Amino acid sequence: QVQLVESGGGLVQAGGSLKLSCAASGRTVKTSRMGWFRQAPGKEREFVATVSTGRTTYAPSVKGRFTISSDYLSNTNYLEMNSLKPDDTAVYYCAAAKLGVPVRYEWWGQGTQVTVSS
């Protein structure tokens, strides 16, 4: 059984930083495509970042501010968020997919709230 557990969310002022963690069990992050998504109130869930075999992709709105990475020893994926803006306020979800195409995220975490105050 695959489980993804996010942590690290919270309240931060604009310009601040947070680092989200996604602890995986039942599947290794090394052999998975790991992704982060977010959903703000009243909006649809949107893609934030993904990493697969070391290759990263970011949404234009976060590129240069967010960094996705994986620690294979602890089997944990991270999303480091810098220069946070109020528009980054959302519930952030970690997700995992099998390697290859098409990409289909089969496993999701419960989400962690990020609130950025102005």
N, C-alpha and C positions, 0 to 999 in steps of 0.2 A: 504494500500500500504506500503510495507516494503522498508525502505531506510536505507542505511549504509553510513556514511560519515566519511572518514578517515582524520586525521590531524596529525601534529607533525613531518613530514618528513623534511629533510634538508641536509645541507652539514656539515660533521663532520670529524675530523682527526682520523686516525687509533688509536684505543685504547679508543676512546671516547664513549659517550652514547647518546641514543635518546629514547624517549618514544612516541610511536604511540598510537593514540586514534581512536576508532571506535564508533561513536555515532549512536545508533539504534533508529528507530522509526517504528511503525506499528507492532512490534514484540519485545518481551522481551528477553534480553540476558539470563535471568535465565531459560527460557524454550526452549533455543536453544543450539545447538552445535555451538560454535563460532570458527572460524579458521582464520589464517593468511597464506597467500601465497605470493610469490614474483616472479618477472620475470625480469631477467637481459637482456640486449640487445643481440639479437641473440640466446637466450636460451629459453627453454620451461619454462612455469610456474611451480614452485615447491612448495611443502608443507613446511611450516615453523613450525607452532604450532597449537594446538587445545585445547579447554577446553569444557568439557561437564559434567554437574552435579558435578563440582569441580575437575574432573579428567583431568589431563593435559598430553599431548603427544608432543614431540618435534622431529624435524629432528635432526639426529646425528650431523650435521654441526653447529647447534646452541645450542645444549643442554649444560647447564651450563653457558651460556652467555645470553640467552634470557629468559624472563618470561612472560607468558600470564596470564591475570587475568580479572575479570569482577567486575564492581561496579553495583549492582542491583538497588541502589537508583537513580543513574543517567542514568541507562540503557546504559552503555558504557563498551566496551571491550578495553583492553590495551595490548600493546606489548612493554615491556621494554627491550631495547637492550643495552648490555654492552660489553666492550672489542671488539668494532666493528673492522672489517677487511675490506680491499678494496674489497674482494670477497662478502661482504654483500651488495654491491652496486646493487640496483634494484628498481623497482617499487613494493611497498608493497600493497597488497590488503587484505581487511577484507571480510569475508564471513560468512554466517549463514546458518544453516541447521536445519531441524526438528530433535528432539531427536529420537533415535532408529536407527535400521539398515534396509536396507543399508544406509550408509551416503551419502547424496546427497546435495551438497551446492547449494541452489536455489537462494540465494540473495548475491549480490556482491557490494562492494563499487567501487568508481571511481579510487582508487589508490592514493598513495602518494609516491613521489620520495625520496629515501634515497641514498645519495652519500657519500662514505667514501674515503677520500684522504690518500695517503700513505706518 
